[in-house]
Amino acid sequence: MTDSTLPQGLHPETLAVREALPRSQWGEHCEALYMTSSFVQPDCETSARRFAAQEDGYTYSRTGNPTVTSFERRLAAMEGTECAVATSTGMSAILLVALTMLKAGDHVICSLSMFGSTIKLLGTEMARFGVETTFVSQTDISEWKAAIKPNTRLFFAETPTNPLTDLCDIAALAELAHAHGALLAVDNSFATPVLQQPAKLGADIVVHSGTKFLDGQGRTMIGAVCGSIALVDKVMGTFLRSGGLNAAPFNAWTVMKGLETLALRVKAQSAAALELAAWLEAHPKVARVYYPGLKSHSQYELAMRQQNGLGGGVLSFDVVGDTPENLRKNAFHVVDHTQVCSITANLGDVKTTITHPASTSHGRLTEAQRQAAGLGQGLIRISVGLEHLNDIKVDLSRGLDTL
């Protein structure tokens, strides 16, 4: 709508608290929450022009709302993209990408260690509409190259992945996709624009589940797609407004407030996660720790280069065990003995959360799919919050020390 009055060249931390629509005539300091389904028009001619998109102005909150616009502008500014569109959830953002970028007969290449719902959406649901998906190793770019077909239209990556924290080289993947006429979409929910800005590394589309770190307090659900005006606004935005995948004003306002503290939270959670990962790595009942901030991580150098030198707030680890049954039993034992951590599959919260991915976030996958992704029954995922870290260590020790 109205152009921003902010000066050029501001840092993301400043944009996170300042970018929005101009204040109303009332001069509010906190961005206004416009809880309305429709907007009154001054006259029929103006109404007709606005409904025909010949004049800026709001008509109906499914097609546009000032609060949602402010959130979209703020996130786009932080990601370094021309625009963003807000959706009802993170998965609806991915669905929006799939429905607008793909058609029957198209081919997608996707990491096999993506979030379980993403794998099911692309591999199962979209297959019903004639879209084929090939799943490849997240880390081996030669597999992405080998999977390319004449009808490949989209590369879809998540970096770091959920829950094994595998990375992909965004710039290398973008170069490969563009060389074969495909687009690259990157799910940036784990890293957030605080750690990496995929568009600046060549990604065409950046997807977010704002339910996680962007909100940061487990309050609401929202998603977003960031990118160019031609692709995201003109194509995806048009479909979003027709299809009703849009975000609600209250949710947009809530997450916009979350963006204001995003940098502080992500940096603090990354520091705590690194310390916790090192502590877990030294524990005798932990078989392996997955965290890109550890030097033992196979992609440590890429993480430091691509993620502003930070590992993020999420880590995973395998407990000891000799059979799948024992691994599952031991993982449940550790999780169930926590008294401070929240047993929930959400992440990015100021409260530390803990979950068993094989029975929750990736529970709808087949065992073969989980094994292909390297996701065993002994794996536990932790999203580190802002509690005192010693309390979290003691909480995990209750289960680990009694295995």
N, C-alpha and C positions, 0 to 999 in steps of 0.2 A: 504494500500500500504506500504510505508516505515514506520518502527516503530518510535514512538515518541521518541525524545531525552530529554524530560522533566523528571526531577526526580520524584520518587514516593512520594505519600502522600501529594500532593498539595491540597489546599482548593478549593472549587468550584469557588470562586471569581477569583482565579488565573487561573484556567482552562478555565474560561469564556473568558479570553483575550489572553491565550497562546496556548491552544491545537489546533493543525492544522497540516497539512502536513508540512514537512521541507521547508524552503525557496528554491526558485529556484537558479540557478547559478548567478542571478542578485542581490540577497541579499535584496529583498524588505522587508520593515518593516511591512507594511500593507499587509495582505494576498492577493495574486493575484486573479484577476477575469479572469477566462478562458472562454471567450465568443467564443466558437467554437463548431460546430456540430460534427466534427470528428478530428482524430489525425493521423498525418503522421507516417507511420511505416518505420523503417530503412531497412527492407528487408522482403522477403516473408516468410522465416522460422520464424522470430520473430513475424510477423503478424499472422501466423497460430497458433503459441503457445498462443498468447494473445487472439485471438478469441476463442480458445478452453479452455480458463481459465487455461492453464498449466503454465502461466508465468504472473506476475504482469505487468500491463501496460494498458493504456487507448486506446480505439479504436473508440468509438462512444459515444456521450454524453448521449444517452438514457441508455446505459449500465454502464456508469461511467464517472465522470468528477472531476478533482482535487478540484475545488471550492466546489462542492457538498460534496465530501469526507471530506473536512476540516470542513464543517458545521456538518456533521454527527458525526465525531469524537468529536467535541467540545460538542455537545449536549449529546452524550453518556457519556462522561467524567463527565459532570455536573449531569446527572441522576444516575451515578454509575452503568451503564450497560455495557455489553461487546461491544455492537455495536448499531448503529441506521441506519435506511434507511429514506431518505427524499422523500416526496411525493409532488404532486402539490398543494394540499390543505389539511386542517384538515379532511374534510369529505372523501377525497380519502385515507387518512391514515386509517380511520375506515373501509372503503370499502376493503382496502387491508387486514386488519385483518379478516374481514368476509369471503372474497373469498378464503383465504388460510387456515383458521382454521376450516371452516365449510363446510359441504356438505349436500346434500339432506338427510333428515331424522334426522338431528342433532337438538339439542335443546339449546337455549340460555336463560339465565336469566339476565334481565336488569332492572335497576332502572326506575320507571315510571316517575321520575322527571328529566330525562336526557334532553339534548338539543333537541329541536323539530326535527331537521333534522336527528339526530341519531335514535330517536324513529321511524320516518317514514322509514328510511333505513332498520333497523332491523325488525320492525314490519310489514311493508308493502312490500317493494321491495324484501327483502330476502325471504319472504314467497312465492313469485312466483317461487322460486327455491327449495322449499320443506324444508326450514329452519323455525322451529317454535320458537317464542320468547314469553316468559312469563314476564310480567312487574310486579314488586313488589315494596314495599315501600323501599325507599333509606335507611332509618334509622333502620328498623326492621329486624334484621338478621334472626329472626324466619320465616319470610315470604320467604327469600331466601332459607332457609333449606327446607321449606314445598314445594317449587316449583321444587325441584330437581327430575329429572327423570333418568331412566337408560341411556338415550341417551343425557343427558346434557353434553355439551362439553365446554361451555364458560360462565363465569360470566363477565358482562360488567358494570362497575361503573364509575361515574364521581363525583369527590369530590374536592371542593364543587360543587354543581350542579348549572346549569344555568336555571332560575335566582334566585331560592329560597335559595341558599347557604346551602343546606342540605349536611351533611357529611356522609361518611360511615367509619367504622373502617376497614381500609385496611388489617391489620394483621389478624383480626378475619375472614374477608371475604376470604382471601387467604387460611387460615387454612381449612375453610369449603369447598372451591372449590377443594383443593388438596385432601382432604379426600374422595372425590367422583370422582376423576379422571378428574376433569375439570381444565381449565386454568382461571386465573383472568387477565382481561385487565382493566386498569385504565386510564381514560382521565385526564391528569394532566394539562390541558390548563389554568385553573383558578389559581392553586396554583403555578405552575412552579417548577423547581427543587430548587429554592431559599427557598420555604416554605416546600416542602416535596419531598421525593424520594421514590415513591411507590415500586420500585424494592427491596429496602432495607427492606421494610415491608412485602415482600412476593409476590408482583405482578409479573406475568410472562411477561406481555406486558404493556408498557407505551405509550400512544398515546398523540400527541400534535397537536393543531392547532397553528402553529407558526405565523399565521396571527395576533394573539392577543398579549399577553405580550412579547413573545420572540422577535418579531420585535419591538413592542412598539411604533411605530409612524405611524401606519396605512398606510404603504407604499406598501406592497406586500402580496401575498398569498403563503403559504407553509404549509406542514404538516410533521409529522415524526412519526415513530414507533421505540421505543427503547426496547432492550431486549437481549437475548442470541444470540451468533453467530449461533448456531444450529437452532434456531427458526426464528429469524428475518433476518439474512443474508442469510442463506442457503435456507430457504423456502420462506419467504416473499420477500427477495431481488431478488430471481430468478424469481418469478412471476412479480414483479414490473418492472424488466428490459424487460421482454417479453411483458407485457401489456401496457407499456408506461405511468405508473402512476408517473413517476419520476419528481423531482423538477427541475426547470430551474436554470442554474448557477447564473444568476443575482439575482434571488430571494434568493438563498442560501447565496450568498455573503452579500446581504442586511441584512438578518436576523442574519447572523454570526456577523455582526457589532452590531446588536441589543443585542445579548447575552453579549457583553462586558459591557453594562451598566445595565443589567437585575437586578442584586442584588440591585444596588442603587435605581433604579426606583421602584421595588416591595416593598422595605422597606419603601420608602417615601410615596408611594401610600397607603400602608397598614395603616400607621400612620394617614394619612389624612382621609381615609375611616372610621377609628374608630371614629375620632372626628366628622365627618359628621353624622355617624350613631347615635351617642349619641345626637347630636343636633336634628336630625329628630325624634328620640324617644320621645323627650320632646315637639314636636310641636303638638298643639291641632288638626290640620287637618290631622295628620298622625295616622292611626289606628294601624299599626304594622310595625316594622322594622326587616328585615332578614339580619343579619350579624354575622358570627361566632366569631367575636372579641368582641361582646357584652356579658356581663355576663348574660343577659336575654335570650340569644340563648340557646336552649335546649341541644346543643352539644358543649357548650363553653369549657368544660374541655377536650374533645376529640380534639377540634381544637387547643388548646394551646399545647397539647401533640404531636399531629401529624403534626402540621404546624409550628414548630419552634417558637411557641408563638405569631404568627401573624395571623390576620384575612383575609388578602388579600385585593385586591383593588376594589372588586365589592360588592355592596350591593343592596338590593331591599326594597321597602316599599309599603304598601297599603295606599291609601288615604281613607278618610271617604266617606260614601255613603250608601244608604239604598236599592238600587236595582242594578242589573247588568248594567242597562242602565245608571243610575246616576253615578255608579262607573267608567264606561268607559268615560263618559262625564267629570267627575272631573279629571281623570287621563290625558285625552287629554288637559284639561285646564292648568294643571300644566306644562306639557311638552311643550305646545305651547307658554307659557309665558316666557320660558327661552330665554336669549339673548347671553349668554356666552357658555353654554353647547351645544354640537353638537347633534342634533337629528339624531342618526344613530345606527344601531343594532350592529356595531362592538364594541369591548371592548379591554382593555389592552393598550389603547393609552395614550400618554402624555397629550392629550386633553381630558377633561372630556366628556363622552358621556352619553346620556339619551335616553331611549326607552320604549315603551309600549309592553311588550313581547306577550300579547295575540293577538295583531294584526300584529306582525312582526315575531320575531324568532320562535314563537309557533303558528303562524297564520294558518299553514296548518293542525294543529291537530283539531279534532272535539271538540266541547264544552265539551262533556263527558270526553274526554282524558285530557283536560285542568283542568276540575274539579277534576278528579282523582289525578292529580299531584298537586292539591292545588293552581293552578295558576288562579287567578281571574281577572276580568276586571279592577279592581282598582289598579293593581300592576304596579309599575314603577321600572325599573332597572337603576342603575347608575354605571358606571365604572369611578372611580375617577382618574383624571389626576394629573398634576403637577402645575396647576394654584394656585394662592393664595386662600386658602380655604374660606376666608371671601367673596371673589367674587362669589364663587359657592353658598354659603349660601344665599347671596342676590339674586342671580339668581333664586334659587328655591323658595325664599320667594315671588317673584312676582306672582307666581301662587298659592302657598299654602295660602298666606294671603288674597287672593281675592276669595277663594272658597265660 
